[in-house]
Amino acid sequence: MKQIEVQILQQSYLLACPEGQEARLLDAVERVDTAMTQIRDTGKVRARDRIAVLAALNLAFEVADREAAAAQAAHAQPAEVLASAPQESAGEERLSQLLLRLDEALGDDGRVS
């Protein structure tokens, strides 16, 4: 197994990677770093662990959304697929509400009040 050194949110990590999977790992690192950087750059969240949790939630939500859309598309007629487009914005709204509730529950130091 190969080891690759990567940077996520300006911190180095040494990751194990199966041979031939380097590009996939680097793509995943890029997605995580981008998600964490966007959250940090909003200026609302400072604690690194809290940024990581929010980024993980965002990425997991995106994956779940894609899986649900793919499953729905596999079983839907073309007109039903077009009608389902507004549900994506409803999902984004649910995520925003979840993040607001998480922000309220956690204090400025990233700990539950």
C-alpha positions in Angstrom: 0.0 0.0 0.0 1.3 3.4 -1.0 1.4 6.4 1.3 0.6 9.9 0.1 1.1 13.2 2.0 -1.8 15.6 1.5 -2.9 19.0 2.8 -6.4 19.6 4.2 -7.2 23.0 5.6 -3.4 23.7 5.6 -2.6 20.7 7.7 -0.6 17.8 6.5 -1.8 14.2 6.6 -0.1 11.0 5.6 -2.7 8.7 4.1 -2.5 5.0 3.0 -3.7 4.5 -0.6 -4.1 1.3 -2.5 -2.0 1.1 -5.7 -3.7 2.7 -8.7 -6.2 4.6 -6.5 -4.1 7.8 -6.1 -6.2 9.9 -8.4 -9.4 8.9 -6.6 -7.9 9.7 -3.2 -6.5 13.0 -4.3 -10.0 13.9 -5.7 -11.5 13.0 -2.3 -8.9 15.1 -0.5 -9.7 18.1 -2.9 -13.4 17.8 -2.1 -12.9 17.7 1.6 -10.4 20.5 1.6 -12.7 22.7 -0.5 -15.7 21.9 1.7 -13.7 22.8 4.9 -12.2 25.9 3.4 -15.6 27.2 2.3 -17.0 26.7 5.8 -13.9 28.3 7.4 -14.0 31.3 5.0 -17.6 32.2 6.0 -16.0 33.3 9.3 -18.8 31.8 11.4 -17.0 28.7 12.4 -13.5 28.6 13.8 -13.0 25.3 15.6 -11.3 22.9 13.2 -13.2 19.9 14.5 -16.5 21.7 14.0 -15.5 22.7 10.5 -14.8 19.0 9.8 -18.1 17.9 11.1 -20.0 20.4 9.1 -18.0 19.5 5.9 -18.7 15.8 6.5 -22.4 16.5 6.9 -22.5 18.6 3.7 -20.6 15.9 1.7 -22.8 13.1 3.2 -25.9 15.1 2.3 -24.7 15.6 -1.3 -24.1 11.8 -1.6 -27.5 10.9 -0.2 -29.2 13.5 -2.5 -27.5 12.0 -5.5 -28.4 8.4 -4.5 -32.0 9.4 -3.9 -32.1 11.3 -7.3 -30.6 8.3 -9.1 -33.0 5.9 -7.4 -36.0 8.1 -8.3 -34.8 8.6 -11.9 -34.5 4.9 -12.3 -38.1 4.4 -11.4 -39.7 7.7 -12.7 -41.1 8.6 -16.0 -39.5 11.6 -17.7 -42.2 14.0 -16.6 -41.9 12.8 -13.0 -38.1 13.5 -13.0 -38.8 17.1 -14.1 -41.4 17.5 -11.4 -38.9 16.4 -8.8 -36.4 19.2 -9.4 -37.9 21.5 -6.7 -37.3 18.8 -4.1 -33.5 19.5 -4.4 -34.0 23.1 -3.1 -36.2 21.7 -0.3 -33.3 19.4 0.6 -30.9 22.3 0.6 -33.3 24.2 2.9 -33.4 21.2 5.3 -29.6 21.2 5.4 -29.5 24.9 6.1 -32.0 24.5 8.9 -29.9 21.7 10.3 -26.8 23.7 10.2 -28.5 26.7 11.9 -29.7 24.4 14.7 -26.2 23.0 15.0 -24.8 26.5 15.2 -27.3 27.4 17.9 -26.5 24.2 19.9 -22.8 24.8 19.8 -21.2 27.8 21.4 -18.5 30.0 19.9 -15.9 27.5 21.1 -17.5 24.6 19.2 -18.9 22.9 22.4 -22.5 22.2 23.4 -23.8 25.0 25.6 
